[in-house]
Amino acid sequence: MLTGRFDKLKKLEELLKKEGDNSRRFTNSLFTCNIEEKIRLLMQTGHCNKSINLIKNLSSFLYFFRIFLKQLYEINPQKI
């Protein structure tokens, strides 16, 4: 559990924005439970786009895998 002064952590957040220290900004947003800052930081660094692309690719794979299993089951239902 974190104990401390959140007002000072908020000031630190502003200073880190000015410095451009993304790593410490993300850590500070974890400490302050600032979800908006975490999302904003991930979008600025390009990590959200990579996650979205990964999810799209995974959902496409699962869609075609489900079709494959359905066709396999229709060919030979006793094997599955």
C-alpha positions in Angstrom: 0.0 0.0 0.0 1.2 3.4 -0.9 1.0 6.1 1.7 2.0 9.7 0.9 0.8 13.0 -0.3 -1.2 12.8 -3.5 -0.9 16.6 -4.0 2.9 16.2 -4.3 2.5 13.3 -6.7 0.2 15.5 -8.8 2.8 18.2 -8.9 5.4 15.5 -9.8 3.1 14.5 -12.7 3.2 18.0 -14.1 6.9 18.2 -13.8 7.4 14.9 -15.6 5.2 16.0 -18.4 7.4 19.0 -18.9 10.5 16.8 -18.9 9.1 14.2 -21.1 10.1 11.3 -18.9 7.5 8.7 -20.0 8.7 5.9 -17.8 8.4 7.9 -14.6 5.1 9.4 -15.8 3.6 5.9 -16.2 4.9 4.8 -12.7 3.5 8.0 -11.2 0.1 7.4 -12.8 0.1 3.9 -11.3 0.7 5.4 -7.9 -2.0 8.0 -8.3 -4.5 5.6 -10.0 -4.8 8.1 -12.8 -6.3 6.0 -15.6 -6.7 8.9 -18.0 -3.0 9.7 -17.7 -2.0 6.0 -18.3 -4.2 5.8 -21.4 -3.0 9.2 -22.7 0.7 8.1 -22.2 0.2 4.7 -23.9 -1.4 6.4 -26.8 1.4 9.0 -27.1 4.0 6.3 -27.1 2.1 4.1 -29.6 1.5 1.2 -27.3 -2.3 1.3 -27.7 -2.1 0.9 -31.4 0.1 -2.2 -31.1 -2.4 -3.7 -28.6 -5.4 -3.0 -30.8 -3.6 -4.6 -33.8 -2.7 -7.6 -31.7 -6.3 -8.0 -30.6 -7.6 -7.7 -34.1 -5.1 -10.3 -35.4 -6.0 -12.7 -32.5 -9.7 -12.3 -33.1 -9.3 -13.0 -36.8 -7.3 -16.1 -36.0 -9.9 -17.4 -33.5 -12.7 -16.7 -36.1 -11.0 -18.9 -38.7 -9.9 -21.5 -36.2 -13.6 -21.8 -35.1 -14.6 -22.3 -38.8 -11.9 -24.9 -39.2 -13.1 -26.8 -36.2 -16.7 -26.6 -37.3 -15.8 -28.0 -40.8 -13.7 -30.7 -39.2 -16.5 -31.7 -36.9 -18.9 -31.9 -39.9 -16.5 -34.2 -41.8 -15.9 -36.6 -38.9 -18.0 -35.9 -35.7 -16.7 -39.0 -33.8 -13.1 -37.8 -33.8 -13.8 -34.6 -31.8 
